[in-house]
Amino acid sequence: KDERERIQLQKTADGVENLESRLNGWLADVDGKLAQASNNRPTEPPKTNDYSPLIMAKLNETETILGGQVARLEFTLDSITNKLSEGATDQDAKLRVVSEE
């Protein structure tokens, strides 16, 4: 059981690292595009369709969703860590009892 929990914990940690890597890549790409856009400012006036509020709303929604998922992941990792710690403590107690007999 402990091995399965350890494997699940490792898979979860790997998933978080993968997500972090992908998010860092996306953010670097967005930063690059923003830098490029700021360097290539148009000389003509901007179009009347301004999608900035919509884009910001979607970014904020995505950030909120990701924040919730990270919070759930942290809670799950804490729970798994506590279970593993309790299991190790129980095993230590059992070993002491067996060694004393």
Secondary structure, DSSP 8 states (H G I E B T S, - for coil): -HHHHHHHHHHHHHHHHHHHHHHHHHHHHHHHHHHHHHHT--SS---S---HHHHHHHHHHHHHHHHHHHHHHHHHHHHHHHHHHHHHHHHHHHHHHHHH-
